[in-house]
Amino acid sequence: MMNPFSTLSGSIPESVMQIYIIAMLVLVVLGTVIDIVHKKSAEYFFENSRKAKEARVRTLDSSEVRSIVAKTIASDVLTSAEFCNPHRRVAHLLTMYGFIFFILASVVMVFFYPTSGSATPWLWSFLWHIGALMVCVGGFWFWFVIRVDVSAEANPWYHLVRADLFILSLLATNLFGLLWSITQASGMSGLSVFFLVLFIISSLVLFGGVLWSKFAHMFFKPAAAIQKRIAEADGSLDNLPEPADRTDPASRDRHSMELLRDAPLNMGLGIKREKPQHY
């Protein structure tokens, strides 16, 4: 596998490619900051933390906090254990790690091995191509099969809303990147230029459209998961009531409906009993 950026350096100066990547990073930072200000996400997050601190039953020591952070990162971030659907979880992990490999390898190849005279270690070229392929497999699997409005609500796969901007631009960037690399290596210069232009446009939409996509959500999710676990450990419970204990008469009798007073705490699978396909 070759480094497609080193071959491109014969037509586009390496400094231009490096400036482009820096510009995309700036767009992500600006888009995330504007998203935080516009939606008041940070204000809500810190206000919720303040309320949880006032409502906590006990104070956690530093070792407990570190343990919660480590467990949250290992479970909710690195392995996406919050997904109940195993197919959704696998598709998410393929897309997430593929995107990480793709971005990391792109930065390394453009900044450290940008010219054809610099021998790119095979690992970075491999990670770039396999990362793009992982994103395509996980992303298209999600788009055509797993999406709830497609699998459960019978909407056509081509039904688009603004929230789809992130996944579609992500898929386009990685797909066109792969096609650009393949046609470049095959000597098909016309197609190579065509896919390169599409690759640049789709990546610009991906990184420049942070304000209108779910991109910023990736930065809030780990912090929210950590805060939730800390709230469970210190007893603040995000200002929610404690879980019901049906063995306690006071907890059992607090229901206004007589029918629920003797109901078991676990009432079974409920809506998870069967796949929702009632169109």
TORKOL-4160 file (C-alpha; in steps of 0.2 Angstrom, whole numbers, padded with zeros to 4 digits, m for minus):
279
<pt num="1" X="0000" Y="0000" Z="0000"/>
<pt num="2" X="0007" Y="0017" Z="m0005"/>
<pt num="3" X="0005" Y="0034" Z="0003"/>
<pt num="4" X="m0007" Y="0043" Z="m0008"/>
<pt num="5" X="m0001" Y="0060" Z="m0001"/>
<pt num="6" X="0017" Y="0058" Z="m0006"/>
<pt num="7" X="0012" Y="0055" Z="m0024"/>
<pt num="8" X="0000" Y="0070" Z="m0024"/>
<pt num="9" X="0015" Y="0081" Z="m0018"/>
<pt num="10" X="0021" Y="0081" Z="m0036"/>
<pt num="11" X="0005" Y="0092" Z="m0041"/>
<pt num="12" X="0001" Y="0100" Z="m0024"/>
<pt num="13" X="0015" Y="0107" Z="m0013"/>
<pt num="14" X="0016" Y="0098" Z="0004"/>
<pt num="15" X="0014" Y="0115" Z="0013"/>
<pt num="16" X="m0003" Y="0117" Z="0005"/>
<pt num="17" X="m0009" Y="0099" Z="0011"/>
<pt num="18" X="m0002" Y="0103" Z="0029"/>
<pt num="19" X="m0011" Y="0120" Z="0029"/>
<pt num="20" X="m0027" Y="0111" Z="0024"/>
<pt num="21" X="m0026" Y="0099" Z="0038"/>
<pt num="22" X="m0023" Y="0113" Z="0051"/>
<pt num="23" X="m0038" Y="0123" Z="0043"/>
<pt num="24" X="m0049" Y="0107" Z="0046"/>
<pt num="25" X="m0043" Y="0106" Z="0064"/>
<pt num="26" X="m0047" Y="0125" Z="0067"/>
<pt num="27" X="m0064" Y="0122" Z="0059"/>
<pt num="28" X="m0068" Y="0108" Z="0071"/>
<pt num="29" X="m0062" Y="0118" Z="0086"/>
<pt num="30" X="m0072" Y="0133" Z="0081"/>
<pt num="31" X="m0088" Y="0123" Z="0076"/>
<pt num="32" X="m0087" Y="0114" Z="0093"/>
<pt num="33" X="m0085" Y="0131" Z="0103"/>
<pt num="34" X="m0099" Y="0139" Z="0093"/>
<pt num="35" X="m0110" Y="0123" Z="0096"/>
<pt num="36" X="m0107" Y="0124" Z="0115"/>
<pt num="37" X="m0111" Y="0143" Z="0116"/>
<pt num="38" X="m0126" Y="0141" Z="0105"/>
<pt num="39" X="m0134" Y="0126" Z="0114"/>
<pt num="40" X="m0127" Y="0131" Z="0131"/>
<pt num="41" X="m0121" Y="0114" Z="0133"/>
<pt num="42" X="m0106" Y="0119" Z="0144"/>
<pt num="43" X="m0118" Y="0130" Z="0155"/>
<pt num="44" X="m0130" Y="0115" Z="0157"/>
<pt num="45" X="m0116" Y="0103" Z="0161"/>
<pt num="46" X="m0108" Y="0114" Z="0175"/>
<pt num="47" X="m0125" Y="0119" Z="0182"/>
<pt num="48" X="m0129" Y="0100" Z="0183"/>
<pt num="49" X="m0112" Y="0097" Z="0191"/>
<pt num="50" X="m0115" Y="0110" Z="0204"/>
<pt num="51" X="m0132" Y="0103" Z="0209"/>
<pt num="52" X="m0125" Y="0085" Z="0210"/>
<pt num="53" X="m0112" Y="0092" Z="0221"/>
<pt num="54" X="m0124" Y="0099" Z="0233"/>
<pt num="55" X="m0135" Y="0084" Z="0233"/>
<pt num="56" X="m0122" Y="0071" Z="0235"/>
<pt num="57" X="m0123" Y="0059" Z="0250"/>
<pt num="58" X="m0104" Y="0056" Z="0252"/>
<pt num="59" X="m0088" Y="0063" Z="0245"/>
<pt num="60" X="m0078" Y="0052" Z="0234"/>
<pt num="61" X="m0059" Y="0052" Z="0236"/>
<pt num="62" X="m0047" Y="0054" Z="0222"/>
<pt num="63" X="m0044" Y="0036" Z="0220"/>
<pt num="64" X="m0062" Y="0032" Z="0218"/>
<pt num="65" X="m0064" Y="0046" Z="0205"/>
<pt num="66" X="m0049" Y="0039" Z="0195"/>
<pt num="67" X="m0056" Y="0022" Z="0196"/>
<pt num="68" X="m0073" Y="0028" Z="0189"/>
<pt num="69" X="m0065" Y="0038" Z="0175"/>
<pt num="70" X="m0055" Y="0023" Z="0170"/>
<pt num="71" X="m0070" Y="0011" Z="0170"/>
<pt num="72" X="m0080" Y="0024" Z="0160"/>
<pt num="73" X="m0067" Y="0026" Z="0147"/>
<pt num="74" X="m0064" Y="0007" Z="0146"/>
<pt num="75" X="m0083" Y="0003" Z="0145"/>
<pt num="76" X="m0092" Y="0018" Z="0137"/>
<pt num="77" X="m0079" Y="0025" Z="0126"/>
<pt num="78" X="m0067" Y="0012" Z="0121"/>
<pt num="79" X="m0079" Y="m0003" Z="0119"/>
<pt num="80" X="m0096" Y="0007" Z="0118"/>
<pt num="81" X="m0104" Y="m0005" Z="0130"/>
<pt num="82" X="m0119" Y="0007" Z="0132"/>
<pt num="83" X="m0126" Y="0000" Z="0115"/>
<pt num="84" X="m0138" Y="m0014" Z="0119"/>
<pt num="85" X="m0139" Y="m0020" Z="0101"/>
<pt num="86" X="m0124" Y="m0030" Z="0097"/>
<pt num="87" X="m0125" Y="m0025" Z="0078"/>
<pt num="88" X="m0126" Y="m0007" Z="0082"/>
<pt num="89" X="m0111" Y="m0009" Z="0094"/>
<pt num="90" X="m0100" Y="m0017" Z="0081"/>
<pt num="91" X="m0105" Y="m0005" Z="0068"/>
<pt num="92" X="m0101" Y="0010" Z="0079"/>
<pt num="93" X="m0084" Y="0002" Z="0084"/>
<pt num="94" X="m0079" Y="m0001" Z="0066"/>
<pt num="95" X="m0083" Y="0017" Z="0062"/>
<pt num="96" X="m0075" Y="0025" Z="0077"/>
<pt num="97" X="m0059" Y="0016" Z="0076"/>
<pt num="98" X="m0058" Y="0017" Z="0058"/>
<pt num="99" X="m0060" Y="0035" Z="0058"/>
<pt num="100" X="m0047" Y="0037" Z="0072"/>
<pt num="101" X="m0035" Y="0026" Z="0061"/>
<pt num="102" X="m0039" Y="0036" Z="0045"/>
<pt num="103" X="m0036" Y="0054" Z="0054"/>
<pt num="104" X="m0020" Y="0048" Z="0063"/>
<pt num="105" X="m0012" Y="0041" Z="0048"/>
<pt num="106" X="m0017" Y="0056" Z="0037"/>
<pt num="107" X="m0009" Y="0068" Z="0049"/>
<pt num="108" X="0007" Y="0057" Z="0050"/>
<pt num="109" X="0009" Y="0054" Z="0032"/>
<pt num="110" X="0006" Y="0073" Z="0027"/>
<pt num="111" X="0017" Y="0080" Z="0040"/>
<pt num="112" X="0031" Y="0067" Z="0041"/>
<pt num="113" X="0031" Y="0058" Z="0024"/>
<pt num="114" X="0024" Y="0071" Z="0012"/>
<pt num="115" X="0035" Y="0069" Z="m0003"/>
<pt num="116" X="0038" Y="0054" Z="m0014"/>
<pt num="117" X="0057" Y="0055" Z="m0009"/>
<pt num="118" X="0052" Y="0050" Z="0009"/>
<pt num="119" X="0049" Y="0032" Z="0012"/>
<pt num="120" X="0033" Y="0030" Z="0021"/>
<pt num="121" X="0032" Y="0015" Z="0034"/>
<pt num="122" X="0020" Y="0002" Z="0028"/>
<pt num="123" X="0010" Y="0004" Z="0045"/>
<pt num="124" X="0004" Y="0021" Z="0041"/>
<pt num="125" X="m0002" Y="0017" Z="0024"/>
<pt num="126" X="m0010" Y="0001" Z="0030"/>
<pt num="127" X="m0019" Y="0011" Z="0044"/>
<pt num="128" X="m0025" Y="0024" Z="0032"/>
<pt num="129" X="m0033" Y="0012" Z="0020"/>
<pt num="130" X="m0039" Y="m0001" Z="0033"/>
<pt num="131" X="m0046" Y="0014" Z="0043"/>
<pt num="132" X="m0056" Y="0020" Z="0028"/>
<pt num="133" X="m0062" Y="0003" Z="0024"/>
<pt num="134" X="m0068" Y="0000" Z="0042"/>
<pt num="135" X="m0078" Y="0017" Z="0041"/>
<pt num="136" X="m0086" Y="0011" Z="0025"/>
<pt num="137" X="m0091" Y="m0006" Z="0032"/>
<pt num="138" X="m0098" Y="0001" Z="0049"/>
<pt num="139" X="m0105" Y="0016" Z="0041"/>
<pt num="140" X="m0114" Y="0009" Z="0027"/>
<pt num="141" X="m0120" Y="m0006" Z="0038"/>
<pt num="142" X="m0128" Y="0007" Z="0049"/>
<pt num="143" X="m0135" Y="0018" Z="0035"/>
<pt num="144" X="m0144" Y="0004" Z="0025"/>
<pt num="145" X="m0148" Y="m0009" Z="0039"/>
<pt num="146" X="m0147" Y="m0003" Z="0057"/>
<pt num="147" X="m0154" Y="0015" Z="0057"/>
<pt num="148" X="m0170" Y="0014" Z="0067"/>
<pt num="149" X="m0180" Y="0024" Z="0055"/>
<pt num="150" X="m0175" Y="0012" Z="0041"/>
<pt num="151" X="m0176" Y="m0005" Z="0051"/>
<pt num="152" X="m0191" Y="m0001" Z="0062"/>
<pt num="153" X="m0201" Y="0014" Z="0054"/>
<pt num="154" X="m0200" Y="0008" Z="0036"/>
<pt num="155" X="m0193" Y="0024" Z="0030"/>
<pt num="156" X="m0182" Y="0023" Z="0014"/>
<pt num="157" X="m0163" Y="0023" Z="0016"/>
<pt num="158" X="m0162" Y="0039" Z="0005"/>
<pt num="159" X="m0174" Y="0049" Z="0017"/>
<pt num="160" X="m0162" Y="0063" Z="0023"/>
<pt num="161" X="m0163" Y="0075" Z="0037"/>
<pt num="162" X="m0150" Y="0088" Z="0043"/>
<pt num="163" X="m0144" Y="0076" Z="0057"/>
<pt num="164" X="m0138" Y="0064" Z="0043"/>
<pt num="165" X="m0124" Y="0077" Z="0038"/>
<pt num="166" X="m0111" Y="0069" Z="0049"/>
<pt num="167" X="m0113" Y="0051" Z="0044"/>
<pt num="168" X="m0115" Y="0055" Z="0026"/>
<pt num="169" X="m0100" Y="0067" Z="0025"/>
<pt num="170" X="m0090" Y="0054" Z="0035"/>
<pt num="171" X="m0094" Y="0040" Z="0023"/>
<pt num="172" X="m0091" Y="0051" Z="0008"/>
<pt num="173" X="m0074" Y="0057" Z="0014"/>
<pt num="174" X="m0068" Y="0039" Z="0017"/>
<pt num="175" X="m0075" Y="0031" Z="0002"/>
<pt num="176" X="m0069" Y="0045" Z="m0010"/>
<pt num="177" X="m0052" Y="0044" Z="m0001"/>
<pt num="178" X="m0051" Y="0025" Z="m0005"/>
<pt num="179" X="m0056" Y="0027" Z="m0023"/>
<pt num="180" X="m0044" Y="0041" Z="m0025"/>
<pt num="181" X="m0030" Y="0030" Z="m0018"/>
<pt num="182" X="m0035" Y="0015" Z="m0029"/>
<pt num="183" X="m0036" Y="0025" Z="m0045"/>
<pt num="184" X="m0020" Y="0034" Z="m0042"/>
<pt num="185" X="m0011" Y="0018" Z="m0039"/>
<pt num="186" X="m0019" Y="0011" Z="m0055"/>
<pt num="187" X="m0013" Y="0025" Z="m0066"/>
<pt num="188" X="m0031" Y="0031" Z="m0070"/>
<pt num="189" X="m0026" Y="0050" Z="m0068"/>
<pt num="190" X="m0043" Y="0056" Z="m0074"/>
<pt num="191" X="m0053" Y="0047" Z="m0062"/>
<pt num="192" X="m0040" Y="0050" Z="m0048"/>
<pt num="193" X="m0042" Y="0069" Z="m0050"/>
<pt num="194" X="m0061" Y="0067" Z="m0050"/>
<pt num="195" X="m0061" Y="0057" Z="m0034"/>
<pt num="196" X="m0048" Y="0069" Z="m0026"/>
<pt num="197" X="m0060" Y="0083" Z="m0029"/>
<pt num="198" X="m0074" Y="0074" Z="m0021"/>
<pt num="199" X="m0063" Y="0069" Z="m0007"/>
<pt num="200" X="m0058" Y="0087" Z="m0003"/>
<pt num="201" X="m0076" Y="0093" Z="m0004"/>
<pt num="202" X="m0083" Y="0079" Z="0007"/>
<pt num="203" X="m0069" Y="0082" Z="0020"/>
<pt num="204" X="m0073" Y="0101" Z="0020"/>
<pt num="205" X="m0091" Y="0097" Z="0023"/>
<pt num="206" X="m0087" Y="0085" Z="0037"/>
<pt num="207" X="m0075" Y="0096" Z="0047"/>
<pt num="208" X="m0083" Y="0112" Z="0042"/>
<pt num="209" X="m0101" Y="0106" Z="0046"/>
<pt num="210" X="m0098" Y="0103" Z="0065"/>
<pt num="211" X="m0111" Y="0116" Z="0070"/>
<pt num="212" X="m0124" Y="0107" Z="0060"/>
<pt num="213" X="m0119" Y="0089" Z="0063"/>
<pt num="214" X="m0117" Y="0077" Z="0078"/>
<pt num="215" X="m0098" Y="0079" Z="0077"/>
<pt num="216" X="m0097" Y="0090" Z="0093"/>
<pt num="217" X="m0107" Y="0076" Z="0102"/>
<pt num="218" X="m0092" Y="0065" Z="0102"/>
<pt num="219" X="m0083" Y="0077" Z="0114"/>
<pt num="220" X="m0098" Y="0079" Z="0126"/>
<pt num="221" X="m0102" Y="0060" Z="0127"/>
<pt num="222" X="m0087" Y="0054" Z="0138"/>
<pt num="223" X="m0089" Y="0069" Z="0150"/>
<pt num="224" X="m0107" Y="0065" Z="0152"/>
<pt num="225" X="m0104" Y="0047" Z="0155"/>
<pt num="226" X="m0091" Y="0051" Z="0168"/>
<pt num="227" X="m0103" Y="0063" Z="0177"/>
<pt num="228" X="m0117" Y="0050" Z="0177"/>
<pt num="229" X="m0106" Y="0037" Z="0185"/>
<pt num="230" X="m0099" Y="0049" Z="0198"/>
<pt num="231" X="m0117" Y="0054" Z="0202"/>
<pt num="232" X="m0122" Y="0036" Z="0205"/>
<pt num="233" X="m0107" Y="0033" Z="0216"/>
<pt num="234" X="m0109" Y="0049" Z="0227"/>
<pt num="235" X="m0128" Y="0047" Z="0229"/>
<pt num="236" X="m0133" Y="0063" Z="0220"/>
<pt num="237" X="m0141" Y="0052" Z="0206"/>
<pt num="238" X="m0142" Y="0067" Z="0195"/>
<pt num="239" X="m0156" Y="0074" Z="0206"/>
<pt num="240" X="m0167" Y="0059" Z="0202"/>
<pt num="241" X="m0175" Y="0049" Z="0216"/>
<pt num="242" X="m0167" Y="0033" Z="0222"/>
<pt num="243" X="m0172" Y="0017" Z="0213"/>
<pt num="244" X="m0188" Y="0009" Z="0220"/>
<pt num="245" X="m0186" Y="m0005" Z="0233"/>
<pt num="246" X="m0202" Y="m0015" Z="0232"/>
<pt num="247" X="m0197" Y="m0025" Z="0248"/>
<pt num="248" X="m0199" Y="m0008" Z="0257"/>
<pt num="249" X="m0218" Y="m0005" Z="0262"/>
<pt num="250" X="m0216" Y="0014" Z="0260"/>
<pt num="251" X="m0208" Y="0012" Z="0243"/>
<pt num="252" X="m0221" Y="m0001" Z="0238"/>
<pt num="253" X="m0236" Y="0010" Z="0244"/>
<pt num="254" X="m0231" Y="0026" Z="0236"/>
<pt num="255" X="m0239" Y="0022" Z="0220"/>
<pt num="256" X="m0256" Y="0030" Z="0217"/>
<pt num="257" X="m0262" Y="0016" Z="0207"/>
<pt num="258" X="m0267" Y="0000" Z="0217"/>
<pt num="259" X="m0263" Y="m0011" Z="0202"/>
<pt num="260" X="m0244" Y="m0006" Z="0203"/>
<pt num="261" X="m0242" Y="m0008" Z="0222"/>
<pt num="262" X="m0239" Y="m0027" Z="0221"/>
<pt num="263" X="m0230" Y="m0027" Z="0204"/>
<pt num="264" X="m0213" Y="m0033" Z="0203"/>
<pt num="265" X="m0198" Y="m0021" Z="0200"/>
<pt num="266" X="m0193" Y="m0031" Z="0185"/>
<pt num="267" X="m0208" Y="m0033" Z="0173"/>
<pt num="268" X="m0199" Y="m0042" Z="0160"/>
<pt num="269" X="m0192" Y="m0037" Z="0143"/>
<pt num="270" X="m0206" Y="m0025" Z="0138"/>
<pt num="271" X="m0203" Y="m0017" Z="0121"/>
<pt num="272" X="m0187" Y="m0027" Z="0119"/>
<pt num="273" X="m0197" Y="m0043" Z="0119"/>
<pt num="274" X="m0197" Y="m0043" Z="0100"/>
<pt num="275" X="m0190" Y="m0032" Z="0086"/>
<pt num="276" X="m0201" Y="m0017" Z="0082"/>
<pt num="277" X="m0207" Y="m0019" Z="0065"/>
<pt num="278" X="m0225" Y="m0013" Z="0066"/>
<pt num="279" X="m0226" Y="m0001" Z="0052"/>
